[in-house]
């Protein structure tokens, strides 16, 4: 197999996965983001990397966005939102942080694949990306890629899709968003 062929598989799988995400779930997530004072993101491993990119893009939209663990992370309150990425919905750190956020009165959105998970059950909103996880659920979109690559890739692309819709809902001129981009580079 060539790198081009592998890339085509990845792109096609991501397109299929994105089209299988429920639009009503996405619209509820967007509503919660727009209603929140601050939006926090948590995940582990490659999921965290995807969420950090989504967090950065939300900041470009003028949203007060943070990822859990950053050195300048502010306190979460009942006016805030925590977005949790976990394919299985059972990852220890995101699960425990979700519980803590709920105790503090924040809303929680879970993005993952296993709707029967602990995190999904305590979340105010669930967005299912129905792709293969380490659980091997029956209705998951099977992937030819390594491990859970499809989940992490789809999560990143989903975040950019959300950003586009949020920018439109806020009436933002996307040409003006560079004012929020880092300029010390």
mmCIF file of the C-alpha atoms, coordinates in Angstrom:
data_MODEL
# 
_entry.id   MODEL 
# 
loop_
_atom_site.group_PDB 
_atom_site.id 
_atom_site.type_symbol 
_atom_site.label_atom_id 
_atom_site.label_alt_id 
_atom_site.label_comp_id 
_atom_site.label_asym_id 
_atom_site.label_entity_id 
_atom_site.label_seq_id 
_atom_site.pdbx_PDB_ins_code 
_atom_site.Cartn_x 
_atom_site.Cartn_y 
_atom_site.Cartn_z 
_atom_site.occupancy 
_atom_site.B_iso_or_equiv 
_atom_site.pdbx_formal_charge 
_atom_site.auth_seq_id 
_atom_site.auth_comp_id 
_atom_site.auth_asym_id 
_atom_site.auth_atom_id 
_atom_site.pdbx_PDB_model_num 
ATOM 1   C CA . UNK A 1 1   ? 0.000   0.000  0.000  1.00 0.00 ? 1   UNK A CA 1 
ATOM 2   C CA . UNK A 1 2   ? 1.195   3.530  -0.754 1.00 0.00 ? 2   UNK A CA 1 
ATOM 3   C CA . UNK A 1 3   ? 0.882   6.579  1.492  1.00 0.00 ? 3   UNK A CA 1 
ATOM 4   C CA . UNK A 1 4   ? -1.531  8.088  -1.068 1.00 0.00 ? 4   UNK A CA 1 
ATOM 5   C CA . UNK A 1 5   ? -3.752  5.008  -0.873 1.00 0.00 ? 5   UNK A CA 1 
ATOM 6   C CA . UNK A 1 6   ? -3.682  5.071  2.936  1.00 0.00 ? 6   UNK A CA 1 
ATOM 7   C CA . UNK A 1 7   ? -4.529  8.776  2.854  1.00 0.00 ? 7   UNK A CA 1 
ATOM 8   C CA . UNK A 1 8   ? -7.503  8.123  0.609  1.00 0.00 ? 8   UNK A CA 1 
ATOM 9   C CA . UNK A 1 9   ? -8.777  5.475  3.040  1.00 0.00 ? 9   UNK A CA 1 
ATOM 10  C CA . UNK A 1 10  ? -8.426  7.921  5.967  1.00 0.00 ? 10  UNK A CA 1 
ATOM 11  C CA . UNK A 1 11  ? -10.216 10.726 4.120  1.00 0.00 ? 11  UNK A CA 1 
ATOM 12  C CA . UNK A 1 12  ? -13.072 8.485  2.969  1.00 0.00 ? 12  UNK A CA 1 
ATOM 13  C CA . UNK A 1 13  ? -13.539 7.002  6.438  1.00 0.00 ? 13  UNK A CA 1 
ATOM 14  C CA . UNK A 1 14  ? -13.612 10.473 8.016  1.00 0.00 ? 14  UNK A CA 1 
ATOM 15  C CA . UNK A 1 15  ? -16.237 11.622 5.518  1.00 0.00 ? 15  UNK A CA 1 
ATOM 16  C CA . UNK A 1 16  ? -18.399 8.587  6.313  1.00 0.00 ? 16  UNK A CA 1 
ATOM 17  C CA . UNK A 1 17  ? -18.014 9.120  10.058 1.00 0.00 ? 17  UNK A CA 1 
ATOM 18  C CA . UNK A 1 18  ? -18.887 12.830 9.889  1.00 0.00 ? 18  UNK A CA 1 
ATOM 19  C CA . UNK A 1 19  ? -22.050 12.072 7.919  1.00 0.00 ? 19  UNK A CA 1 
ATOM 20  C CA . UNK A 1 20  ? -23.188 9.612  10.619 1.00 0.00 ? 20  UNK A CA 1 
ATOM 21  C CA . UNK A 1 21  ? -23.144 12.200 13.436 1.00 0.00 ? 21  UNK A CA 1 
ATOM 22  C CA . UNK A 1 22  ? -26.668 13.175 14.497 1.00 0.00 ? 22  UNK A CA 1 
ATOM 23  C CA . UNK A 1 23  ? -27.421 16.795 13.549 1.00 0.00 ? 23  UNK A CA 1 
ATOM 24  C CA . UNK A 1 24  ? -29.748 17.332 16.533 1.00 0.00 ? 24  UNK A CA 1 
ATOM 25  C CA . UNK A 1 25  ? -26.919 16.362 18.894 1.00 0.00 ? 25  UNK A CA 1 
ATOM 26  C CA . UNK A 1 26  ? -24.604 18.793 17.107 1.00 0.00 ? 26  UNK A CA 1 
ATOM 27  C CA . UNK A 1 27  ? -27.109 21.642 17.306 1.00 0.00 ? 27  UNK A CA 1 
ATOM 28  C CA . UNK A 1 28  ? -27.555 21.059 21.051 1.00 0.00 ? 28  UNK A CA 1 
ATOM 29  C CA . UNK A 1 29  ? -23.768 21.151 21.532 1.00 0.00 ? 29  UNK A CA 1 
ATOM 30  C CA . UNK A 1 30  ? -23.589 24.429 19.593 1.00 0.00 ? 30  UNK A CA 1 
ATOM 31  C CA . UNK A 1 31  ? -26.372 25.928 21.716 1.00 0.00 ? 31  UNK A CA 1 
ATOM 32  C CA . UNK A 1 32  ? -24.525 24.963 24.898 1.00 0.00 ? 32  UNK A CA 1 
ATOM 33  C CA . UNK A 1 33  ? -21.252 26.451 23.597 1.00 0.00 ? 33  UNK A CA 1 
ATOM 34  C CA . UNK A 1 34  ? -22.949 29.730 22.703 1.00 0.00 ? 34  UNK A CA 1 
ATOM 35  C CA . UNK A 1 35  ? -24.745 29.890 26.073 1.00 0.00 ? 35  UNK A CA 1 
ATOM 36  C CA . UNK A 1 36  ? -21.622 29.194 28.150 1.00 0.00 ? 36  UNK A CA 1 
ATOM 37  C CA . UNK A 1 37  ? -19.460 31.850 29.781 1.00 0.00 ? 37  UNK A CA 1 
ATOM 38  C CA . UNK A 1 38  ? -16.375 29.658 29.425 1.00 0.00 ? 38  UNK A CA 1 
ATOM 39  C CA . UNK A 1 39  ? -15.861 26.394 27.545 1.00 0.00 ? 39  UNK A CA 1 
ATOM 40  C CA . UNK A 1 40  ? -13.407 23.774 28.805 1.00 0.00 ? 40  UNK A CA 1 
ATOM 41  C CA . UNK A 1 41  ? -12.114 20.700 26.974 1.00 0.00 ? 41  UNK A CA 1 
ATOM 42  C CA . UNK A 1 42  ? -10.756 17.456 28.416 1.00 0.00 ? 42  UNK A CA 1 
ATOM 43  C CA . UNK A 1 43  ? -9.446  14.232 26.944 1.00 0.00 ? 43  UNK A CA 1 
ATOM 44  C CA . UNK A 1 44  ? -6.308  12.130 27.075 1.00 0.00 ? 44  UNK A CA 1 
ATOM 45  C CA . UNK A 1 45  ? -3.732  11.051 24.520 1.00 0.00 ? 45  UNK A CA 1 
ATOM 46  C CA . UNK A 1 46  ? -4.432  11.759 20.876 1.00 0.00 ? 46  UNK A CA 1 
ATOM 47  C CA . UNK A 1 47  ? -8.013  12.746 21.760 1.00 0.00 ? 47  UNK A CA 1 
ATOM 48  C CA . UNK A 1 48  ? -6.594  15.563 23.887 1.00 0.00 ? 48  UNK A CA 1 
ATOM 49  C CA . UNK A 1 49  ? -4.472  16.720 20.951 1.00 0.00 ? 49  UNK A CA 1 
ATOM 50  C CA . UNK A 1 50  ? -7.570  16.893 18.740 1.00 0.00 ? 50  UNK A CA 1 
ATOM 51  C CA . UNK A 1 51  ? -9.488  18.743 21.455 1.00 0.00 ? 51  UNK A CA 1 
ATOM 52  C CA . UNK A 1 52  ? -6.664  21.225 21.994 1.00 0.00 ? 52  UNK A CA 1 
ATOM 53  C CA . UNK A 1 53  ? -6.916  22.116 18.314 1.00 0.00 ? 53  UNK A CA 1 
ATOM 54  C CA . UNK A 1 54  ? -10.700 22.514 18.666 1.00 0.00 ? 54  UNK A CA 1 
ATOM 55  C CA . UNK A 1 55  ? -10.174 24.656 21.791 1.00 0.00 ? 55  UNK A CA 1 
ATOM 56  C CA . UNK A 1 56  ? -7.782  26.908 19.877 1.00 0.00 ? 56  UNK A CA 1 
ATOM 57  C CA . UNK A 1 57  ? -10.248 27.273 17.006 1.00 0.00 ? 57  UNK A CA 1 
ATOM 58  C CA . UNK A 1 58  ? -13.034 28.208 19.446 1.00 0.00 ? 58  UNK A CA 1 
ATOM 59  C CA . UNK A 1 59  ? -10.751 30.892 20.878 1.00 0.00 ? 59  UNK A CA 1 
ATOM 60  C CA . UNK A 1 60  ? -10.355 32.219 17.324 1.00 0.00 ? 60  UNK A CA 1 
ATOM 61  C CA . UNK A 1 61  ? -14.142 32.692 17.338 1.00 0.00 ? 61  UNK A CA 1 
ATOM 62  C CA . UNK A 1 62  ? -13.936 34.856 20.453 1.00 0.00 ? 62  UNK A CA 1 
ATOM 63  C CA . UNK A 1 63  ? -15.119 32.053 22.748 1.00 0.00 ? 63  UNK A CA 1 
ATOM 64  C CA . UNK A 1 64  ? -13.495 31.960 26.189 1.00 0.00 ? 64  UNK A CA 1 
ATOM 65  C CA . UNK A 1 65  ? -12.011 28.475 25.683 1.00 0.00 ? 65  UNK A CA 1 
ATOM 66  C CA . UNK A 1 66  ? -9.571  26.455 27.820 1.00 0.00 ? 66  UNK A CA 1 
ATOM 67  C CA . UNK A 1 67  ? -8.338  22.890 28.056 1.00 0.00 ? 67  UNK A CA 1 
ATOM 68  C CA . UNK A 1 68  ? -8.147  21.207 31.422 1.00 0.00 ? 68  UNK A CA 1 
ATOM 69  C CA . UNK A 1 69  ? -4.597  21.202 32.733 1.00 0.00 ? 69  UNK A CA 1 
ATOM 70  C CA . UNK A 1 70  ? -3.303  24.312 30.974 1.00 0.00 ? 70  UNK A CA 1 
ATOM 71  C CA . UNK A 1 71  ? -1.268  26.471 33.300 1.00 0.00 ? 71  UNK A CA 1 
ATOM 72  C CA . UNK A 1 72  ? -3.684  29.423 32.987 1.00 0.00 ? 72  UNK A CA 1 
ATOM 73  C CA . UNK A 1 73  ? -6.849  27.332 33.400 1.00 0.00 ? 73  UNK A CA 1 
ATOM 74  C CA . UNK A 1 74  ? -9.474  29.340 35.326 1.00 0.00 ? 74  UNK A CA 1 
ATOM 75  C CA . UNK A 1 75  ? -12.064 27.891 37.707 1.00 0.00 ? 75  UNK A CA 1 
ATOM 76  C CA . UNK A 1 76  ? -15.103 26.239 36.179 1.00 0.00 ? 76  UNK A CA 1 
ATOM 77  C CA . UNK A 1 77  ? -18.501 27.500 37.385 1.00 0.00 ? 77  UNK A CA 1 
ATOM 78  C CA . UNK A 1 78  ? -22.177 26.769 36.905 1.00 0.00 ? 78  UNK A CA 1 
ATOM 79  C CA . UNK A 1 79  ? -22.150 29.190 33.955 1.00 0.00 ? 79  UNK A CA 1 
ATOM 80  C CA . UNK A 1 80  ? -19.595 27.102 32.084 1.00 0.00 ? 80  UNK A CA 1 
ATOM 81  C CA . UNK A 1 81  ? -19.393 24.068 29.837 1.00 0.00 ? 81  UNK A CA 1 
ATOM 82  C CA . UNK A 1 82  ? -17.032 21.095 29.840 1.00 0.00 ? 82  UNK A CA 1 
ATOM 83  C CA . UNK A 1 83  ? -16.620 19.235 26.546 1.00 0.00 ? 83  UNK A CA 1 
ATOM 84  C CA . UNK A 1 84  ? -15.276 15.736 27.118 1.00 0.00 ? 84  UNK A CA 1 
ATOM 85  C CA . UNK A 1 85  ? -13.740 13.595 24.393 1.00 0.00 ? 85  UNK A CA 1 
ATOM 86  C CA . UNK A 1 86  ? -13.575 9.865  25.094 1.00 0.00 ? 86  UNK A CA 1 
ATOM 87  C CA . UNK A 1 87  ? -14.418 7.210  22.531 1.00 0.00 ? 87  UNK A CA 1 
ATOM 88  C CA . UNK A 1 88  ? -15.152 4.574  25.155 1.00 0.00 ? 88  UNK A CA 1 
ATOM 89  C CA . UNK A 1 89  ? -16.607 7.071  27.633 1.00 0.00 ? 89  UNK A CA 1 
ATOM 90  C CA . UNK A 1 90  ? -14.690 5.301  30.375 1.00 0.00 ? 90  UNK A CA 1 
ATOM 91  C CA . UNK A 1 91  ? -11.246 6.945  30.263 1.00 0.00 ? 91  UNK A CA 1 
ATOM 92  C CA . UNK A 1 92  ? -10.335 7.537  33.904 1.00 0.00 ? 92  UNK A CA 1 
ATOM 93  C CA . UNK A 1 93  ? -9.197  11.170 33.830 1.00 0.00 ? 93  UNK A CA 1 
ATOM 94  C CA . UNK A 1 94  ? -12.042 12.514 31.639 1.00 0.00 ? 94  UNK A CA 1 
ATOM 95  C CA . UNK A 1 95  ? -14.580 10.465 33.633 1.00 0.00 ? 95  UNK A CA 1 
ATOM 96  C CA . UNK A 1 96  ? -13.451 11.852 36.992 1.00 0.00 ? 96  UNK A CA 1 
ATOM 97  C CA . UNK A 1 97  ? -13.153 15.422 35.700 1.00 0.00 ? 97  UNK A CA 1 
ATOM 98  C CA . UNK A 1 98  ? -16.681 15.128 34.280 1.00 0.00 ? 98  UNK A CA 1 
ATOM 99  C CA . UNK A 1 99  ? -17.969 14.116 37.705 1.00 0.00 ? 99  UNK A CA 1 
ATOM 100 C CA . UNK A 1 100 ? -16.172 17.051 39.329 1.00 0.00 ? 100 UNK A CA 1 
ATOM 101 C CA . UNK A 1 101 ? -17.551 19.510 36.765 1.00 0.00 ? 101 UNK A CA 1 
ATOM 102 C CA . UNK A 1 102 ? -21.090 18.265 37.444 1.00 0.00 ? 102 UNK A CA 1 
ATOM 103 C CA . UNK A 1 103 ? -20.523 18.655 41.211 1.00 0.00 ? 103 UNK A CA 1 
ATOM 104 C CA . UNK A 1 104 ? -19.532 22.275 40.534 1.00 0.00 ? 104 UNK A CA 1 
ATOM 105 C CA . UNK A 1 105 ? -22.723 22.860 38.513 1.00 0.00 ? 105 UNK A CA 1 
ATOM 106 C CA . UNK A 1 106 ? -21.196 23.050 35.038 1.00 0.00 ? 106 UNK A CA 1 
ATOM 107 C CA . UNK A 1 107 ? -22.862 21.532 32.006 1.00 0.00 ? 107 UNK A CA 1 
ATOM 108 C CA . UNK A 1 108 ? -21.079 18.566 30.432 1.00 0.00 ? 108 UNK A CA 1 
ATOM 109 C CA . UNK A 1 109 ? -21.016 17.512 26.782 1.00 0.00 ? 109 UNK A CA 1 
ATOM 110 C CA . UNK A 1 110 ? -19.581 14.119 25.928 1.00 0.00 ? 110 UNK A CA 1 
ATOM 111 C CA . UNK A 1 111 ? -18.282 13.303 22.439 1.00 0.00 ? 111 UNK A CA 1 
ATOM 112 C CA . UNK A 1 112 ? -17.544 9.635  21.927 1.00 0.00 ? 112 UNK A CA 1 
ATOM 113 C CA . UNK A 1 113 ? -18.814 6.338  20.587 1.00 0.00 ? 113 UNK A CA 1 
ATOM 114 C CA . UNK A 1 114 ? -20.235 4.354  23.525 1.00 0.00 ? 114 UNK A CA 1 
ATOM 115 C CA . UNK A 1 115 ? -23.589 5.887  24.582 1.00 0.00 ? 115 UNK A CA 1 
ATOM 116 C CA . UNK A 1 116 ? -23.846 3.365  27.425 1.00 0.00 ? 116 UNK A CA 1 
ATOM 117 C CA . UNK A 1 117 ? -20.709 4.728  29.069 1.00 0.00 ? 117 UNK A CA 1 
ATOM 118 C CA . UNK A 1 118 ? -20.353 6.378  32.467 1.00 0.00 ? 118 UNK A CA 1 
ATOM 119 C CA . UNK A 1 119 ? -19.518 9.774  30.945 1.00 0.00 ? 119 UNK A CA 1 
ATOM 120 C CA . UNK A 1 120 ? -22.408 9.616  28.474 1.00 0.00 ? 120 UNK A CA 1 
ATOM 121 C CA . UNK A 1 121 ? -24.855 8.854  31.266 1.00 0.00 ? 121 UNK A CA 1 
ATOM 122 C CA . UNK A 1 122 ? -23.838 11.879 33.349 1.00 0.00 ? 122 UNK A CA 1 
ATOM 123 C CA . UNK A 1 123 ? -23.565 14.299 30.405 1.00 0.00 ? 123 UNK A CA 1 
ATOM 124 C CA . UNK A 1 124 ? -26.157 16.964 29.647 1.00 0.00 ? 124 UNK A CA 1 
ATOM 125 C CA . UNK A 1 125 ? -25.590 16.410 25.932 1.00 0.00 ? 125 UNK A CA 1 
ATOM 126 C CA . UNK A 1 126 ? -24.066 13.493 24.035 1.00 0.00 ? 126 UNK A CA 1 
ATOM 127 C CA . UNK A 1 127 ? -22.635 13.590 20.536 1.00 0.00 ? 127 UNK A CA 1 
ATOM 128 C CA . UNK A 1 128 ? -21.908 10.158 19.176 1.00 0.00 ? 128 UNK A CA 1 
ATOM 129 C CA . UNK A 1 129 ? -19.171 9.631  16.638 1.00 0.00 ? 129 UNK A CA 1 
ATOM 130 C CA . UNK A 1 130 ? -20.105 6.039  15.744 1.00 0.00 ? 130 UNK A CA 1 
ATOM 131 C CA . UNK A 1 131 ? -16.657 4.766  14.828 1.00 0.00 ? 131 UNK A CA 1 
ATOM 132 C CA . UNK A 1 132 ? -14.549 1.870  16.042 1.00 0.00 ? 132 UNK A CA 1 
ATOM 133 C CA . UNK A 1 133 ? -13.275 2.010  19.614 1.00 0.00 ? 133 UNK A CA 1 
ATOM 134 C CA . UNK A 1 134 ? -11.369 -0.398 21.788 1.00 0.00 ? 134 UNK A CA 1 
ATOM 135 C CA . UNK A 1 135 ? -14.799 -1.776 22.777 1.00 0.00 ? 135 UNK A CA 1 
ATOM 136 C CA . UNK A 1 136 ? -15.678 -3.092 19.300 1.00 0.00 ? 136 UNK A CA 1 
ATOM 137 C CA . UNK A 1 137 ? -19.391 -2.223 19.505 1.00 0.00 ? 137 UNK A CA 1 
ATOM 138 C CA . UNK A 1 138 ? -21.711 -3.832 16.956 1.00 0.00 ? 138 UNK A CA 1 
ATOM 139 C CA . UNK A 1 139 ? -22.798 -0.678 15.074 1.00 0.00 ? 139 UNK A CA 1 
ATOM 140 C CA . UNK A 1 140 ? -19.418 1.050  14.907 1.00 0.00 ? 140 UNK A CA 1 
ATOM 141 C CA . UNK A 1 141 ? -18.055 2.157  11.554 1.00 0.00 ? 141 UNK A CA 1 
ATOM 142 C CA . UNK A 1 142 ? -15.141 -0.211 11.020 1.00 0.00 ? 142 UNK A CA 1 
ATOM 143 C CA . UNK A 1 143 ? -11.806 1.283  10.079 1.00 0.00 ? 143 UNK A CA 1 
ATOM 144 C CA . UNK A 1 144 ? -8.775  0.023  8.180  1.00 0.00 ? 144 UNK A CA 1 
ATOM 145 C CA . UNK A 1 145 ? -6.607  2.483  10.117 1.00 0.00 ? 145 UNK A CA 1 
ATOM 146 C CA . UNK A 1 146 ? -4.485  1.866  13.173 1.00 0.00 ? 146 UNK A CA 1 
ATOM 147 C CA . UNK A 1 147 ? -6.266  1.591  16.526 1.00 0.00 ? 147 UNK A CA 1 
ATOM 148 C CA . UNK A 1 148 ? -8.632  4.557  17.137 1.00 0.00 ? 148 UNK A CA 1 
ATOM 149 C CA . UNK A 1 149 ? -7.166  6.904  14.523 1.00 0.00 ? 149 UNK A CA 1 
ATOM 150 C CA . UNK A 1 150 ? -10.566 7.367  12.900 1.00 0.00 ? 150 UNK A CA 1 
ATOM 151 C CA . UNK A 1 151 ? -12.106 8.679  16.131 1.00 0.00 ? 151 UNK A CA 1 
ATOM 152 C CA . UNK A 1 152 ? -9.320  11.184 16.730 1.00 0.00 ? 152 UNK A CA 1 
ATOM 153 C CA . UNK A 1 153 ? -9.312  12.378 13.107 1.00 0.00 ? 153 UNK A CA 1 
ATOM 154 C CA . UNK A 1 154 ? -13.099 12.702 12.994 1.00 0.00 ? 154 UNK A CA 1 
ATOM 155 C CA . UNK A 1 155 ? -13.101 14.581 16.307 1.00 0.00 ? 155 UNK A CA 1 
ATOM 156 C CA . UNK A 1 156 ? -10.670 17.150 14.893 1.00 0.00 ? 156 UNK A CA 1 
ATOM 157 C CA . UNK A 1 157 ? -12.667 17.595 11.682 1.00 0.00 ? 157 UNK A CA 1 
ATOM 158 C CA . UNK A 1 158 ? -15.927 17.711 13.641 1.00 0.00 ? 158 UNK A CA 1 
ATOM 159 C CA . UNK A 1 159 ? -14.497 20.552 15.728 1.00 0.00 ? 159 UNK A CA 1 
ATOM 160 C CA . UNK A 1 160 ? -13.704 22.526 12.588 1.00 0.00 ? 160 UNK A CA 1 
ATOM 161 C CA . UNK A 1 161 ? -17.209 21.861 11.248 1.00 0.00 ? 161 UNK A CA 1 
ATOM 162 C CA . UNK A 1 162 ? -18.679 23.103 14.535 1.00 0.00 ? 162 UNK A CA 1 
ATOM 163 C CA . UNK A 1 163 ? -16.482 26.218 14.331 1.00 0.00 ? 163 UNK A CA 1 
ATOM 164 C CA . UNK A 1 164 ? -17.780 27.030 10.855 1.00 0.00 ? 164 UNK A CA 1 
ATOM 165 C CA . UNK A 1 165 ? -21.408 26.760 11.979 1.00 0.00 ? 165 UNK A CA 1 
ATOM 166 C CA . UNK A 1 166 ? -20.733 28.765 15.162 1.00 0.00 ? 166 UNK A CA 1 
ATOM 167 C CA . UNK A 1 167 ? -19.001 31.499 13.142 1.00 0.00 ? 167 UNK A CA 1 
ATOM 168 C CA . UNK A 1 168 ? -22.052 31.731 10.892 1.00 0.00 ? 168 UNK A CA 1 
ATOM 169 C CA . UNK A 1 169 ? -24.473 31.780 13.849 1.00 0.00 ? 169 UNK A CA 1 
ATOM 170 C CA . UNK A 1 170 ? -22.441 34.574 15.459 1.00 0.00 ? 170 UNK A CA 1 
ATOM 171 C CA . UNK A 1 171 ? -22.373 36.489 12.165 1.00 0.00 ? 171 UNK A CA 1 
ATOM 172 C CA . UNK A 1 172 ? -18.578 36.576 12.145 1.00 0.00 ? 172 UNK A CA 1 
ATOM 173 C CA . UNK A 1 173 ? -16.640 37.663 9.088  1.00 0.00 ? 173 UNK A CA 1 
ATOM 174 C CA . UNK A 1 174 ? -14.119 34.835 8.791  1.00 0.00 ? 174 UNK A CA 1 
ATOM 175 C CA . UNK A 1 175 ? -11.612 37.225 7.171  1.00 0.00 ? 175 UNK A CA 1 
ATOM 176 C CA . UNK A 1 176 ? -11.590 39.213 10.428 1.00 0.00 ? 176 UNK A CA 1 
ATOM 177 C CA . UNK A 1 177 ? -10.769 36.200 12.639 1.00 0.00 ? 177 UNK A CA 1 
ATOM 178 C CA . UNK A 1 178 ? -7.016  36.667 12.177 1.00 0.00 ? 178 UNK A CA 1 
ATOM 179 C CA . UNK A 1 179 ? -7.188  39.259 14.957 1.00 0.00 ? 179 UNK A CA 1 
ATOM 180 C CA . UNK A 1 180 ? -7.543  36.317 17.376 1.00 0.00 ? 180 UNK A CA 1 
ATOM 181 C CA . UNK A 1 181 ? -4.678  34.304 15.886 1.00 0.00 ? 181 UNK A CA 1 
ATOM 182 C CA . UNK A 1 182 ? -1.332  34.110 17.673 1.00 0.00 ? 182 UNK A CA 1 
ATOM 183 C CA . UNK A 1 183 ? 0.997   36.830 16.414 1.00 0.00 ? 183 UNK A CA 1 
ATOM 184 C CA . UNK A 1 184 ? 4.226   36.108 18.281 1.00 0.00 ? 184 UNK A CA 1 
ATOM 185 C CA . UNK A 1 185 ? 5.192   33.422 15.788 1.00 0.00 ? 185 UNK A CA 1 
# 
